[in-house]
Amino acid sequence: MPRPIQAVVHTQALRHNLQAIRRSAPDARVWAVVKANAYGHGIERVFEGLRGADGFALLDIGEAQRLRALGWRGPILLLEGAFELRDLEWCSRLDLWHTVHCEAQIEMLAAHKTHVPQRVFLKMNSGMNRLGFVPSQYRAAWTRLNALPQVDEISLMTHFSDADGPRGIAHQTTAFEATTADLPGERCIHNSAAVLRHPLHTGGTGVVGPTSDWVRAGIALYGSSPDHPAHSAGDWGLQPAMTLCARIIATQTLEAGDAVGYGSAFVAERPMRIGVVACGYADGYPRICPSGTPVLVDGVPSCTVGRVSMDMLAVDLTPVPLSGDGSEVTLWGGATNTAVLPIDVVAEAAQTLGYELMCALAHRVPVQVEN
Ligand SMILES: *Cc1c(COP(=O)(O)O)cnc(C)c1O
């Protein structure tokens, strides 16, 4: 029997979350962001649930090849663009759109031999200071690109640093719009947090906000809240696309004063029963999670006790007296009884974000795709 741990990718939840994004951005086209192997879910595994998107955005040519191999003929965008000249040959061969964020990429385009001009997304550094041309250099970059026979349509793109927090997006959208006001081309500026927290300008009256003809949705599609704890995934109407669950492989009965696991980090204050679960940090469960991190045992809320070790962790069985060997422990996602433990709650205990937990799901964990 294989080790009793499993991740499940929920196709229906992916479809549901894509619809939630569409409801918040009804006039925009949606890039399903599938970088980092679809945030750890697996590109092939999420394809069925996300094929209703208008395009897929990612970083690696290899991931783009996998999407084409799945039969996807629609748009694919390379979010960091080309890293070397050869990448542009792949863009021609696989019909990929790509980001242009620096001078070197314009030079690569100028040197690229092609008969078919390429669609590019010109990125502005509107304040995040990661990638892109600063506003004062943006228009010159646009003019140079526009003069190249290698370039077809130019779309205008930027990325927000604070869409999930109190600073918001106004300072960046102001810079972006002031610089691009009279430039033609589609706009592509919103990520998940911006779509959910900052209404898009719809062209009609009433809603004021920036335009984004294309939105780039990542984390929300996977059912994690982009602004936890201000809003939970449930508040945004999102469903978990990944469940990580394992089974109890041993139980121990403790007396007051008995310790659990490495470093005796947990000491029982009263007699209690604990379950030892076939999941550890080598499966992607964060070692930093302290005693008291929430879990579901047979769908009932409980918590971890003691340190997470490589292949095991321990949970308190007090709330579930009928549980024991073989009981289901949900580390995040949905339990068989339909109870949900949001990945964001576990991420918070690990002092990180849902993003990092899902991306860190270990290769050794078998994954099942469920409809
Ligand atoms: C990853 C990424 C996104 C998606 O962000 P989420 O917060 O997951 O929605 C959007 N745009 C760019 C440029 C990215 O790198």
PDBQT file of the ligand as one rigid body, heavy atoms in Angstrom, charges set to zero:
ROOT
HETATM    1  C1  LIG A 401       1.969  35.919 -10.590  1.00  0.00    +0.000 C 
HETATM    2  C2  LIG A 401       1.521  37.105 -11.321  1.00  0.00    +0.000 A 
HETATM    3  C3  LIG A 401       0.163  37.450 -11.376  1.00  0.00    +0.000 A 
HETATM    4  C4  LIG A 401      -0.901  36.694 -10.619  1.00  0.00    +0.000 C 
HETATM    5  O1  LIG A 401      -0.986  37.195  -9.312  1.00  0.00    +0.000 OA
HETATM    6  P1  LIG A 401      -2.066  36.642  -8.267  1.00  0.00    +0.000 P 
HETATM    7  O2  LIG A 401      -1.823  37.456  -7.062  1.00  0.00    +0.000 OA
HETATM    8  O3  LIG A 401      -1.737  35.207  -8.059  1.00  0.00    +0.000 OA
HETATM    9  O4  LIG A 401      -3.396  36.840  -8.902  1.00  0.00    +0.000 OA
HETATM   10  C5  LIG A 401      -0.195  38.521 -12.142  1.00  0.00    +0.000 A 
HETATM   11  N1  LIG A 401       0.721  39.240 -12.813  1.00  0.00    +0.000 NA
HETATM   12  C6  LIG A 401       2.031  38.958 -12.770  1.00  0.00    +0.000 A 
HETATM   13  C7  LIG A 401       3.002  39.802 -13.523  1.00  0.00    +0.000 C 
HETATM   14  C8  LIG A 401       2.483  37.898 -12.022  1.00  0.00    +0.000 A 
HETATM   15  O5  LIG A 401       3.792  37.605 -11.982  1.00  0.00    +0.000 OA
ENDROOT
TORSDOF 0
